[in-house]
Amino acid sequence: DGRALVLYNDIRRSAESIRAFSATDAEAYPAYRDAVSRISSVISSLFGITPPSIDSPTAGDAWSLLRTGRKIRGLGKKDGYRLLRWGPMPVPDLMHEWFETELLSASLAAAGVSGTMLGPWSAGSAMVLLLREAHRRMAVGAQVRGGPGVLTDAMAKAAEAAGATIRTGATVQHIVVRNERVAGVALSTGEEISARAVLSAADPKTTFLKLIDPVDLAPDF
């Protein structure tokens, strides 16, 4: 119908954009953003903490857990309950608690499934949204002038300046293992390149089940 829903970093400006679709949602949006911001601030504080040792926890581990507990208690009863309840939820359920407009709900819920193997109604997709909000609090927004290809080209030039040789069209047939250690890679052309270490940008299934001989892996791998 010619209208567009635009969400901005400015919460008030976003609310005015939402008002064209629903006055109720426009009023609810600032409260939603405040609640998500408070909860994601607690989640983001966990990213810098080393996970405690389960077998032999230290006094430092106990102190970290106490500090985390204080932060969760600092949310208050309402937001603390939200943190526990929202995490396992499908993200549409979270949206429908706040908003009546499907367009707004879908726009916000997309962060809970984008780039994942989850569907909208997958349990835990609400936690994905909260984790992304937590990462966003810590991130410094930046875009590469000229697009991602310019960044890739700059990385390639930096690698070559540091002594790397980049070869395209050289398909790796398998990873060479000798004496239970990686020794290099064999190319489909029959050439073998020796190396003390091999970094694979392929997925783990391809790397371990297709590029490495099963004989070189433990039977229970």
mmCIF file of the C-alpha atoms, coordinates in Angstrom:
data_MODEL
# 
_entry.id   MODEL 
# 
loop_
_atom_site.group_PDB 
_atom_site.id 
_atom_site.type_symbol 
_atom_site.label_atom_id 
_atom_site.label_alt_id 
_atom_site.label_comp_id 
_atom_site.label_asym_id 
_atom_site.label_entity_id 
_atom_site.label_seq_id 
_atom_site.pdbx_PDB_ins_code 
_atom_site.Cartn_x 
_atom_site.Cartn_y 
_atom_site.Cartn_z 
_atom_site.occupancy 
_atom_site.B_iso_or_equiv 
_atom_site.pdbx_formal_charge 
_atom_site.auth_seq_id 
_atom_site.auth_comp_id 
_atom_site.auth_asym_id 
_atom_site.auth_atom_id 
_atom_site.pdbx_PDB_model_num 
ATOM 1   C CA . ASP A 1 1   ? 0.000  0.000   0.000   1.00 0.00 ? 1   ASP A CA 1 
ATOM 2   C CA . GLY A 1 2   ? 3.001  2.318   -0.397  1.00 0.00 ? 2   GLY A CA 1 
ATOM 3   C CA . ARG A 1 3   ? 4.017  2.350   3.260   1.00 0.00 ? 3   ARG A CA 1 
ATOM 4   C CA . ALA A 1 4   ? 7.402  1.170   4.500   1.00 0.00 ? 4   ALA A CA 1 
ATOM 5   C CA . LEU A 1 5   ? 8.473  0.077   7.968   1.00 0.00 ? 5   LEU A CA 1 
ATOM 6   C CA . VAL A 1 6   ? 11.926 1.473   8.717   1.00 0.00 ? 6   VAL A CA 1 
ATOM 7   C CA . LEU A 1 7   ? 13.768 0.772   11.982  1.00 0.00 ? 7   LEU A CA 1 
ATOM 8   C CA . TYR A 1 8   ? 16.539 3.118   13.087  1.00 0.00 ? 8   TYR A CA 1 
ATOM 9   C CA . ASN A 1 9   ? 19.183 3.154   15.806  1.00 0.00 ? 9   ASN A CA 1 
ATOM 10  C CA . ASP A 1 10  ? 17.130 6.006   17.265  1.00 0.00 ? 10  ASP A CA 1 
ATOM 11  C CA . ILE A 1 11  ? 14.344 4.298   19.262  1.00 0.00 ? 11  ILE A CA 1 
ATOM 12  C CA . ARG A 1 12  ? 11.969 7.271   19.111  1.00 0.00 ? 12  ARG A CA 1 
ATOM 13  C CA . ARG A 1 13  ? 12.392 7.584   15.361  1.00 0.00 ? 13  ARG A CA 1 
ATOM 14  C CA . SER A 1 14  ? 11.667 3.861   14.975  1.00 0.00 ? 14  SER A CA 1 
ATOM 15  C CA . ALA A 1 15  ? 8.553  4.207   17.126  1.00 0.00 ? 15  ALA A CA 1 
ATOM 16  C CA . GLU A 1 16  ? 7.245  6.944   14.834  1.00 0.00 ? 16  GLU A CA 1 
ATOM 17  C CA . SER A 1 17  ? 7.833  4.700   11.819  1.00 0.00 ? 17  SER A CA 1 
ATOM 18  C CA . ILE A 1 18  ? 5.937  1.885   13.564  1.00 0.00 ? 18  ILE A CA 1 
ATOM 19  C CA . ARG A 1 19  ? 3.037  4.244   14.387  1.00 0.00 ? 19  ARG A CA 1 
ATOM 20  C CA . ALA A 1 20  ? 1.964  4.204   10.736  1.00 0.00 ? 20  ALA A CA 1 
ATOM 21  C CA . PHE A 1 21  ? 1.119  0.522   11.243  1.00 0.00 ? 21  PHE A CA 1 
ATOM 22  C CA . SER A 1 22  ? 0.085  0.339   14.902  1.00 0.00 ? 22  SER A CA 1 
ATOM 23  C CA . ALA A 1 23  ? -0.131 2.953   17.630  1.00 0.00 ? 23  ALA A CA 1 
ATOM 24  C CA . THR A 1 24  ? -0.083 0.155   20.221  1.00 0.00 ? 24  THR A CA 1 
ATOM 25  C CA . ASP A 1 25  ? 3.179  -1.256  18.868  1.00 0.00 ? 25  ASP A CA 1 
ATOM 26  C CA . ALA A 1 26  ? 4.675  2.224   18.650  1.00 0.00 ? 26  ALA A CA 1 
ATOM 27  C CA . GLU A 1 27  ? 4.078  2.612   22.388  1.00 0.00 ? 27  GLU A CA 1 
ATOM 28  C CA . ALA A 1 28  ? 5.403  -0.880  23.149  1.00 0.00 ? 28  ALA A CA 1 
ATOM 29  C CA . TYR A 1 29  ? 8.603  -0.626  21.095  1.00 0.00 ? 29  TYR A CA 1 
ATOM 30  C CA . PRO A 1 30  ? 10.640 1.615   23.463  1.00 0.00 ? 30  PRO A CA 1 
ATOM 31  C CA . ALA A 1 31  ? 9.780  -0.654  26.410  1.00 0.00 ? 31  ALA A CA 1 
ATOM 32  C CA . TYR A 1 32  ? 10.796 -3.710  24.363  1.00 0.00 ? 32  TYR A CA 1 
ATOM 33  C CA . ARG A 1 33  ? 14.118 -2.114  23.444  1.00 0.00 ? 33  ARG A CA 1 
ATOM 34  C CA . ASP A 1 34  ? 14.782 -1.165  27.069  1.00 0.00 ? 34  ASP A CA 1 
ATOM 35  C CA . ALA A 1 35  ? 14.071 -4.705  28.306  1.00 0.00 ? 35  ALA A CA 1 
ATOM 36  C CA . VAL A 1 36  ? 16.223 -6.338  25.612  1.00 0.00 ? 36  VAL A CA 1 
ATOM 37  C CA . SER A 1 37  ? 19.020 -3.851  26.293  1.00 0.00 ? 37  SER A CA 1 
ATOM 38  C CA . ARG A 1 38  ? 19.061 -4.574  30.023  1.00 0.00 ? 38  ARG A CA 1 
ATOM 39  C CA . ILE A 1 39  ? 19.047 -8.341  29.536  1.00 0.00 ? 39  ILE A CA 1 
ATOM 40  C CA . SER A 1 40  ? 21.635 -8.344  26.735  1.00 0.00 ? 40  SER A CA 1 
ATOM 41  C CA . SER A 1 41  ? 23.966 -6.213  28.873  1.00 0.00 ? 41  SER A CA 1 
ATOM 42  C CA . VAL A 1 42  ? 24.133 -9.072  31.387  1.00 0.00 ? 42  VAL A CA 1 
ATOM 43  C CA . ILE A 1 43  ? 24.699 -11.624 28.614  1.00 0.00 ? 43  ILE A CA 1 
ATOM 44  C CA . SER A 1 44  ? 27.473 -9.523  27.033  1.00 0.00 ? 44  SER A CA 1 
ATOM 45  C CA . SER A 1 45  ? 29.288 -9.346  30.384  1.00 0.00 ? 45  SER A CA 1 
ATOM 46  C CA . LEU A 1 46  ? 29.747 -13.134 30.213  1.00 0.00 ? 46  LEU A CA 1 
ATOM 47  C CA . PHE A 1 47  ? 31.668 -13.041 26.924  1.00 0.00 ? 47  PHE A CA 1 
ATOM 48  C CA . GLY A 1 48  ? 34.893 -11.947 28.596  1.00 0.00 ? 48  GLY A CA 1 
ATOM 49  C CA . ILE A 1 49  ? 34.787 -14.576 31.361  1.00 0.00 ? 49  ILE A CA 1 
ATOM 50  C CA . THR A 1 50  ? 36.768 -17.806 31.063  1.00 0.00 ? 50  THR A CA 1 
ATOM 51  C CA . PRO A 1 51  ? 34.400 -20.762 31.591  1.00 0.00 ? 51  PRO A CA 1 
ATOM 52  C CA . PRO A 1 52  ? 34.998 -22.355 34.994  1.00 0.00 ? 52  PRO A CA 1 
ATOM 53  C CA . SER A 1 53  ? 36.729 -25.706 35.274  1.00 0.00 ? 53  SER A CA 1 
ATOM 54  C CA . ILE A 1 54  ? 34.148 -28.387 36.027  1.00 0.00 ? 54  ILE A CA 1 
ATOM 55  C CA . ASP A 1 55  ? 36.670 -30.889 37.402  1.00 0.00 ? 55  ASP A CA 1 
ATOM 56  C CA . SER A 1 56  ? 38.713 -28.539 39.588  1.00 0.00 ? 56  SER A CA 1 
ATOM 57  C CA . PRO A 1 57  ? 37.097 -25.110 39.981  1.00 0.00 ? 57  PRO A CA 1 
ATOM 58  C CA . THR A 1 58  ? 39.218 -22.371 41.515  1.00 0.00 ? 58  THR A CA 1 
ATOM 59  C CA . ALA A 1 59  ? 38.419 -19.517 43.852  1.00 0.00 ? 59  ALA A CA 1 
ATOM 60  C CA . GLY A 1 60  ? 38.511 -17.249 40.785  1.00 0.00 ? 60  GLY A CA 1 
ATOM 61  C CA . ASP A 1 61  ? 35.830 -19.382 39.136  1.00 0.00 ? 61  ASP A CA 1 
ATOM 62  C CA . ALA A 1 62  ? 33.619 -19.063 42.198  1.00 0.00 ? 62  ALA A CA 1 
ATOM 63  C CA . TRP A 1 63  ? 34.154 -15.301 42.249  1.00 0.00 ? 63  TRP A CA 1 
ATOM 64  C CA . SER A 1 64  ? 33.178 -15.032 38.579  1.00 0.00 ? 64  SER A CA 1 
ATOM 65  C CA . LEU A 1 65  ? 30.003 -16.997 39.236  1.00 0.00 ? 65  LEU A CA 1 
ATOM 66  C CA . LEU A 1 66  ? 29.157 -14.760 42.187  1.00 0.00 ? 66  LEU A CA 1 
ATOM 67  C CA . ARG A 1 67  ? 29.646 -11.634 40.074  1.00 0.00 ? 67  ARG A CA 1 
ATOM 68  C CA . THR A 1 68  ? 27.445 -13.119 37.355  1.00 0.00 ? 68  THR A CA 1 
ATOM 69  C CA . GLY A 1 69  ? 24.783 -13.959 39.919  1.00 0.00 ? 69  GLY A CA 1 
ATOM 70  C CA . ARG A 1 70  ? 24.864 -10.393 41.222  1.00 0.00 ? 70  ARG A CA 1 
ATOM 71  C CA . LYS A 1 71  ? 24.385 -9.032  37.715  1.00 0.00 ? 71  LYS A CA 1 
ATOM 72  C CA . ILE A 1 72  ? 21.395 -11.303 37.149  1.00 0.00 ? 72  ILE A CA 1 
ATOM 73  C CA . ARG A 1 73  ? 19.918 -10.264 40.502  1.00 0.00 ? 73  ARG A CA 1 
ATOM 74  C CA . GLY A 1 74  ? 20.572 -6.667  39.515  1.00 0.00 ? 74  GLY A CA 1 
ATOM 75  C CA . LEU A 1 75  ? 18.108 -7.111  36.654  1.00 0.00 ? 75  LEU A CA 1 
ATOM 76  C CA . GLY A 1 76  ? 15.312 -7.274  39.192  1.00 0.00 ? 76  GLY A CA 1 
ATOM 77  C CA . LYS A 1 77  ? 12.640 -9.924  39.503  1.00 0.00 ? 77  LYS A CA 1 
ATOM 78  C CA . LYS A 1 78  ? 10.798 -9.036  36.299  1.00 0.00 ? 78  LYS A CA 1 
ATOM 79  C CA . ASP A 1 79  ? 13.769 -8.921  33.909  1.00 0.00 ? 79  ASP A CA 1 
ATOM 80  C CA . GLY A 1 80  ? 15.499 -11.831 35.668  1.00 0.00 ? 80  GLY A CA 1 
ATOM 81  C CA . TYR A 1 81  ? 12.408 -13.940 35.060  1.00 0.00 ? 81  TYR A CA 1 
ATOM 82  C CA . ARG A 1 82  ? 12.351 -12.753 31.445  1.00 0.00 ? 82  ARG A CA 1 
ATOM 83  C CA . LEU A 1 83  ? 15.966 -13.858 30.945  1.00 0.00 ? 83  LEU A CA 1 
ATOM 84  C CA . LEU A 1 84  ? 15.172 -17.368 32.190  1.00 0.00 ? 84  LEU A CA 1 
ATOM 85  C CA . ARG A 1 85  ? 11.907 -17.623 30.273  1.00 0.00 ? 85  ARG A CA 1 
ATOM 86  C CA . TRP A 1 86  ? 12.880 -16.001 26.962  1.00 0.00 ? 86  TRP A CA 1 
ATOM 87  C CA . GLY A 1 87  ? 16.014 -18.078 26.316  1.00 0.00 ? 87  GLY A CA 1 
ATOM 88  C CA . PRO A 1 88  ? 14.312 -21.393 25.426  1.00 0.00 ? 88  PRO A CA 1 
ATOM 89  C CA . MET A 1 89  ? 11.413 -19.727 23.563  1.00 0.00 ? 89  MET A CA 1 
ATOM 90  C CA . PRO A 1 90  ? 10.814 -19.646 19.812  1.00 0.00 ? 90  PRO A CA 1 
ATOM 91  C CA . VAL A 1 91  ? 11.420 -16.067 18.748  1.00 0.00 ? 91  VAL A CA 1 
ATOM 92  C CA . PRO A 1 92  ? 7.858  -15.516 17.372  1.00 0.00 ? 92  PRO A CA 1 
ATOM 93  C CA . ASP A 1 93  ? 6.463  -16.190 20.858  1.00 0.00 ? 93  ASP A CA 1 
ATOM 94  C CA . LEU A 1 94  ? 8.738  -13.477 22.212  1.00 0.00 ? 94  LEU A CA 1 
ATOM 95  C CA . MET A 1 95  ? 7.587  -11.036 19.530  1.00 0.00 ? 95  MET A CA 1 
ATOM 96  C CA . HIS A 1 96  ? 3.900  -11.770 20.077  1.00 0.00 ? 96  HIS A CA 1 
ATOM 97  C CA . GLU A 1 97  ? 4.263  -10.916 23.748  1.00 0.00 ? 97  GLU A CA 1 
ATOM 98  C CA . TRP A 1 98  ? 5.074  -7.363  22.702  1.00 0.00 ? 98  TRP A CA 1 
ATOM 99  C CA . PHE A 1 99  ? 3.601  -6.611  19.296  1.00 0.00 ? 99  PHE A CA 1 
ATOM 100 C CA . GLU A 1 100 ? 0.450  -7.151  17.258  1.00 0.00 ? 100 GLU A CA 1 
ATOM 101 C CA . THR A 1 101 ? 1.838  -6.255  13.808  1.00 0.00 ? 101 THR A CA 1 
ATOM 102 C CA . GLU A 1 102 ? 3.202  -9.251  11.919  1.00 0.00 ? 102 GLU A CA 1 
ATOM 103 C CA . LEU A 1 103 ? 5.455  -7.075  9.762   1.00 0.00 ? 103 LEU A CA 1 
ATOM 104 C CA . LEU A 1 104 ? 7.194  -5.633  12.829  1.00 0.00 ? 104 LEU A CA 1 
ATOM 105 C CA . SER A 1 105 ? 7.375  -9.009  14.559  1.00 0.00 ? 105 SER A CA 1 
ATOM 106 C CA . ALA A 1 106 ? 8.918  -10.654 11.500  1.00 0.00 ? 106 ALA A CA 1 
ATOM 107 C CA . SER A 1 107 ? 11.414 -7.810  11.033  1.00 0.00 ? 107 SER A CA 1 
ATOM 108 C CA . LEU A 1 108 ? 12.671 -8.130  14.600  1.00 0.00 ? 108 LEU A CA 1 
ATOM 109 C CA . ALA A 1 109 ? 12.443 -11.931 14.782  1.00 0.00 ? 109 ALA A CA 1 
ATOM 110 C CA . ALA A 1 110 ? 14.678 -12.344 11.717  1.00 0.00 ? 110 ALA A CA 1 
ATOM 111 C CA . ALA A 1 111 ? 17.759 -11.822 13.910  1.00 0.00 ? 111 ALA A CA 1 
ATOM 112 C CA . GLY A 1 112 ? 16.845 -14.994 15.798  1.00 0.00 ? 112 GLY A CA 1 
ATOM 113 C CA . VAL A 1 113 ? 17.105 -17.252 12.749  1.00 0.00 ? 113 VAL A CA 1 
ATOM 114 C CA . SER A 1 114 ? 19.270 -15.460 10.170  1.00 0.00 ? 114 SER A CA 1 
ATOM 115 C CA . GLY A 1 115 ? 22.489 -17.356 9.494   1.00 0.00 ? 115 GLY A CA 1 
ATOM 116 C CA . THR A 1 116 ? 21.412 -20.351 11.590  1.00 0.00 ? 116 THR A CA 1 
ATOM 117 C CA . MET A 1 117 ? 19.918 -23.776 10.889  1.00 0.00 ? 117 MET A CA 1 
ATOM 118 C CA . LEU A 1 118 ? 16.868 -22.809 12.963  1.00 0.00 ? 118 LEU A CA 1 
ATOM 119 C CA . GLY A 1 119 ? 13.335 -22.217 11.760  1.00 0.00 ? 119 GLY A CA 1 
ATOM 120 C CA . PRO A 1 120 ? 11.207 -19.402 13.212  1.00 0.00 ? 120 PRO A CA 1 
ATOM 121 C CA . TRP A 1 121 ? 9.476  -21.787 15.609  1.00 0.00 ? 121 TRP A CA 1 
ATOM 122 C CA . SER A 1 122 ? 12.656 -23.535 16.756  1.00 0.00 ? 122 SER A CA 1 
ATOM 123 C CA . ALA A 1 123 ? 13.123 -23.578 20.513  1.00 0.00 ? 123 ALA A CA 1 
ATOM 124 C CA . GLY A 1 124 ? 15.980 -21.313 21.572  1.00 0.00 ? 124 GLY A CA 1 
ATOM 125 C CA . SER A 1 125 ? 15.749 -18.944 18.614  1.00 0.00 ? 125 SER A CA 1 
ATOM 126 C CA . ALA A 1 126 ? 14.861 -16.162 21.078  1.00 0.00 ? 126 ALA A CA 1 
ATOM 127 C CA . MET A 1 127 ? 18.243 -16.715 22.760  1.00 0.00 ? 127 MET A CA 1 
ATOM 128 C CA . VAL A 1 128 ? 19.957 -16.282 19.380  1.00 0.00 ? 128 VAL A CA 1 
ATOM 129 C CA . LEU A 1 129 ? 18.305 -12.865 19.144  1.00 0.00 ? 129 LEU A CA 1 
ATOM 130 C CA . LEU A 1 130 ? 19.494 -11.968 22.668  1.00 0.00 ? 130 LEU A CA 1 
ATOM 131 C CA . LEU A 1 131 ? 23.024 -13.165 21.910  1.00 0.00 ? 131 LEU A CA 1 
ATOM 132 C CA . ARG A 1 132 ? 23.127 -10.999 18.793  1.00 0.00 ? 132 ARG A CA 1 
ATOM 133 C CA . GLU A 1 133 ? 21.919 -8.024  20.809  1.00 0.00 ? 133 GLU A CA 1 
ATOM 134 C CA . ALA A 1 134 ? 24.696 -8.736  23.311  1.00 0.00 ? 134 ALA A CA 1 
ATOM 135 C CA . HIS A 1 135 ? 27.310 -8.888  20.548  1.00 0.00 ? 135 HIS A CA 1 
ATOM 136 C CA . ARG A 1 136 ? 25.969 -5.665  19.071  1.00 0.00 ? 136 ARG A CA 1 
ATOM 137 C CA . ARG A 1 137 ? 26.576 -3.902  22.375  1.00 0.00 ? 137 ARG A CA 1 
ATOM 138 C CA . MET A 1 138 ? 30.253 -4.870  22.203  1.00 0.00 ? 138 MET A CA 1 
ATOM 139 C CA . ALA A 1 139 ? 30.824 -4.368  18.486  1.00 0.00 ? 139 ALA A CA 1 
ATOM 140 C CA . VAL A 1 140 ? 32.230 -1.353  16.716  1.00 0.00 ? 140 VAL A CA 1 
ATOM 141 C CA . GLY A 1 141 ? 30.201 -0.854  13.556  1.00 0.00 ? 141 GLY A CA 1 
ATOM 142 C CA . ALA A 1 142 ? 32.293 -0.606  10.404  1.00 0.00 ? 142 ALA A CA 1 
ATOM 143 C CA . GLN A 1 143 ? 31.850 -1.116  6.684   1.00 0.00 ? 143 GLN A CA 1 
ATOM 144 C CA . VAL A 1 144 ? 34.540 -1.549  4.061   1.00 0.00 ? 144 VAL A CA 1 
ATOM 145 C CA . ARG A 1 145 ? 34.507 1.182   1.461   1.00 0.00 ? 145 ARG A CA 1 
ATOM 146 C CA . GLY A 1 146 ? 34.160 -0.600  -1.872  1.00 0.00 ? 146 GLY A CA 1 
ATOM 147 C CA . GLY A 1 147 ? 32.574 -3.765  -0.470  1.00 0.00 ? 147 GLY A CA 1 
ATOM 148 C CA . PRO A 1 148 ? 33.791 -7.125  0.895   1.00 0.00 ? 148 PRO A CA 1 
ATOM 149 C CA . GLY A 1 149 ? 35.868 -7.825  -2.222  1.00 0.00 ? 149 GLY A CA 1 
ATOM 150 C CA . VAL A 1 150 ? 38.114 -4.877  -1.410  1.00 0.00 ? 150 VAL A CA 1 
ATOM 151 C CA . LEU A 1 151 ? 38.756 -6.337  2.047   1.00 0.00 ? 151 LEU A CA 1 
ATOM 152 C CA . THR A 1 152 ? 39.583 -9.754  0.585   1.00 0.00 ? 152 THR A CA 1 
ATOM 153 C CA . ASP A 1 153 ? 41.985 -8.158  -1.907  1.00 0.00 ? 153 ASP A CA 1 
ATOM 154 C CA . ALA A 1 154 ? 43.700 -6.192  0.866   1.00 0.00 ? 154 ALA A CA 1 
ATOM 155 C CA . MET A 1 155 ? 44.102 -9.370  2.941   1.00 0.00 ? 155 MET A CA 1 
ATOM 156 C CA . ALA A 1 156 ? 45.601 -11.186 -0.046  1.00 0.00 ? 156 ALA A CA 1 
ATOM 157 C CA . LYS A 1 157 ? 48.098 -8.390  -0.678  1.00 0.00 ? 157 LYS A CA 1 
ATOM 158 C CA . ALA A 1 158 ? 49.068 -8.290  3.016   1.00 0.00 ? 158 ALA A CA 1 
ATOM 159 C CA . ALA A 1 159 ? 49.600 -12.066 3.018   1.00 0.00 ? 159 ALA A CA 1 
ATOM 160 C CA . GLU A 1 160 ? 51.779 -11.894 -0.104  1.00 0.00 ? 160 GLU A CA 1 
ATOM 161 C CA . ALA A 1 161 ? 53.772 -9.017  1.385   1.00 0.00 ? 161 ALA A CA 1 
ATOM 162 C CA . ALA A 1 162 ? 54.427 -11.237 4.402   1.00 0.00 ? 162 ALA A CA 1 
ATOM 163 C CA . GLY A 1 163 ? 55.750 -14.018 2.156   1.00 0.00 ? 163 GLY A CA 1 
ATOM 164 C CA . ALA A 1 164 ? 52.657 -16.092 1.431   1.00 0.00 ? 164 ALA A CA 1 
ATOM 165 C CA . THR A 1 165 ? 52.014 -17.631 -1.978  1.00 0.00 ? 165 THR A CA 1 
ATOM 166 C CA . ILE A 1 166 ? 48.369 -17.707 -3.043  1.00 0.00 ? 166 ILE A CA 1 
ATOM 167 C CA . ARG A 1 167 ? 47.362 -20.318 -5.598  1.00 0.00 ? 167 ARG A CA 1 
ATOM 168 C CA . THR A 1 168 ? 43.879 -20.536 -7.059  1.00 0.00 ? 168 THR A CA 1 
ATOM 169 C CA . GLY A 1 169 ? 42.552 -23.502 -8.970  1.00 0.00 ? 169 GLY A CA 1 
ATOM 170 C CA . ALA A 1 170 ? 44.813 -25.870 -6.990  1.00 0.00 ? 170 ALA A CA 1 
ATOM 171 C CA . THR A 1 171 ? 42.415 -28.453 -5.611  1.00 0.00 ? 171 THR A CA 1 
ATOM 172 C CA . VAL A 1 172 ? 43.550 -30.306 -2.498  1.00 0.00 ? 172 VAL A CA 1 
ATOM 173 C CA . GLN A 1 173 ? 43.042 -34.055 -2.947  1.00 0.00 ? 173 GLN A CA 1 
ATOM 174 C CA . HIS A 1 174 ? 43.897 -34.986 0.622   1.00 0.00 ? 174 HIS A CA 1 
ATOM 175 C CA . ILE A 1 175 ? 45.860 -33.939 3.677   1.00 0.00 ? 175 ILE A CA 1 
ATOM 176 C CA . VAL A 1 176 ? 49.112 -35.872 4.030   1.00 0.00 ? 176 VAL A CA 1 
ATOM 177 C CA . VAL A 1 177 ? 49.779 -37.512 7.409   1.00 0.00 ? 177 VAL A CA 1 
ATOM 178 C CA . ARG A 1 178 ? 53.072 -39.166 8.347   1.00 0.00 ? 178 ARG A CA 1 
ATOM 179 C CA . ASN A 1 179 ? 54.050 -40.605 11.725  1.00 0.00 ? 179 ASN A CA 1 
ATOM 180 C CA . GLU A 1 180 ? 50.694 -39.476 13.150  1.00 0.00 ? 180 GLU A CA 1 
ATOM 181 C CA . ARG A 1 181 ? 51.381 -35.835 12.262  1.00 0.00 ? 181 ARG A CA 1 
ATOM 182 C CA . VAL A 1 182 ? 50.201 -33.626 9.407   1.00 0.00 ? 182 VAL A CA 1 
ATOM 183 C CA . ALA A 1 183 ? 52.949 -33.372 6.815   1.00 0.00 ? 183 ALA A CA 1 
ATOM 184 C CA . GLY A 1 184 ? 51.330 -31.285 4.070   1.00 0.00 ? 184 GLY A CA 1 
ATOM 185 C CA . VAL A 1 185 ? 48.724 -31.505 1.324   1.00 0.00 ? 185 VAL A CA 1 
ATOM 186 C CA . ALA A 1 186 ? 48.495 -33.462 -1.922  1.00 0.00 ? 186 ALA A CA 1 
ATOM 187 C CA . LEU A 1 187 ? 46.960 -31.700 -4.919  1.00 0.00 ? 187 LEU A CA 1 
ATOM 188 C CA . SER A 1 188 ? 44.788 -33.261 -7.596  1.00 0.00 ? 188 SER A CA 1 
ATOM 189 C CA . THR A 1 189 ? 47.639 -32.640 -10.058 1.00 0.00 ? 189 THR A CA 1 
ATOM 190 C CA . GLY A 1 190 ? 49.838 -35.117 -8.158  1.00 0.00 ? 190 GLY A CA 1 
ATOM 191 C CA . GLU A 1 191 ? 51.950 -32.371 -6.583  1.00 0.00 ? 191 GLU A CA 1 
ATOM 192 C CA . GLU A 1 192 ? 52.608 -32.566 -2.862  1.00 0.00 ? 192 GLU A CA 1 
ATOM 193 C CA . ILE A 1 193 ? 53.273 -29.490 -0.725  1.00 0.00 ? 193 ILE A CA 1 
ATOM 194 C CA . SER A 1 194 ? 55.089 -30.139 2.548   1.00 0.00 ? 194 SER A CA 1 
ATOM 195 C CA . ALA A 1 195 ? 54.024 -28.163 5.606   1.00 0.00 ? 195 ALA A CA 1 
ATOM 196 C CA . ARG A 1 196 ? 54.405 -28.250 9.397   1.00 0.00 ? 196 ARG A CA 1 
ATOM 197 C CA . ALA A 1 197 ? 50.763 -27.229 9.782   1.00 0.00 ? 197 ALA A CA 1 
ATOM 198 C CA . VAL A 1 198 ? 47.662 -27.198 7.597   1.00 0.00 ? 198 VAL A CA 1 
ATOM 199 C CA . LEU A 1 199 ? 44.796 -24.763 8.118   1.00 0.00 ? 199 LEU A CA 1 
ATOM 200 C CA . SER A 1 200 ? 41.546 -25.899 6.550   1.00 0.00 ? 200 SER A CA 1 
ATOM 201 C CA . ALA A 1 201 ? 38.855 -23.395 5.599   1.00 0.00 ? 201 ALA A CA 1 
ATOM 202 C CA . ALA A 1 202 ? 36.537 -26.272 4.690   1.00 0.00 ? 202 ALA A CA 1 
ATOM 203 C CA . ASP A 1 203 ? 33.891 -27.457 7.131   1.00 0.00 ? 203 ASP A CA 1 
ATOM 204 C CA . PRO A 1 204 ? 34.946 -30.090 9.730   1.00 0.00 ? 204 PRO A CA 1 
ATOM 205 C CA . LYS A 1 205 ? 33.019 -32.895 7.987   1.00 0.00 ? 205 LYS A CA 1 
ATOM 206 C CA . THR A 1 206 ? 34.856 -32.298 4.707   1.00 0.00 ? 206 THR A CA 1 
ATOM 207 C CA . THR A 1 207 ? 38.208 -31.803 6.429   1.00 0.00 ? 207 THR A CA 1 
ATOM 208 C CA . PHE A 1 208 ? 38.178 -34.913 8.594   1.00 0.00 ? 208 PHE A CA 1 
ATOM 209 C CA . LEU A 1 209 ? 35.967 -37.333 6.667   1.00 0.00 ? 209 LEU A CA 1 
ATOM 210 C CA . LYS A 1 210 ? 37.022 -36.562 3.087   1.00 0.00 ? 210 LYS A CA 1 
ATOM 211 C CA . LEU A 1 211 ? 40.492 -34.987 3.146   1.00 0.00 ? 211 LEU A CA 1 
ATOM 212 C CA . ILE A 1 212 ? 42.031 -37.205 5.826   1.00 0.00 ? 212 ILE A CA 1 
ATOM 213 C CA . ASP A 1 213 ? 42.403 -40.973 5.506   1.00 0.00 ? 213 ASP A CA 1 
ATOM 214 C CA . PRO A 1 214 ? 40.255 -42.758 8.135   1.00 0.00 ? 214 PRO A CA 1 
ATOM 215 C CA . VAL A 1 215 ? 43.332 -44.804 9.062   1.00 0.00 ? 215 VAL A CA 1 
ATOM 216 C CA . ASP A 1 216 ? 44.905 -41.624 10.431  1.00 0.00 ? 216 ASP A CA 1 
ATOM 217 C CA . LEU A 1 217 ? 42.012 -40.958 12.836  1.00 0.00 ? 217 LEU A CA 1 
ATOM 218 C CA . ALA A 1 218 ? 41.140 -42.712 16.067  1.00 0.00 ? 218 ALA A CA 1 
ATOM 219 C CA . PRO A 1 219 ? 38.377 -45.340 15.608  1.00 0.00 ? 219 PRO A CA 1 
ATOM 220 C CA . ASP A 1 220 ? 35.976 -43.390 17.845  1.00 0.00 ? 220 ASP A CA 1 
ATOM 221 C CA . PHE A 1 221 ? 36.566 -40.040 16.135  1.00 0.00 ? 221 PHE A CA 1 
# 
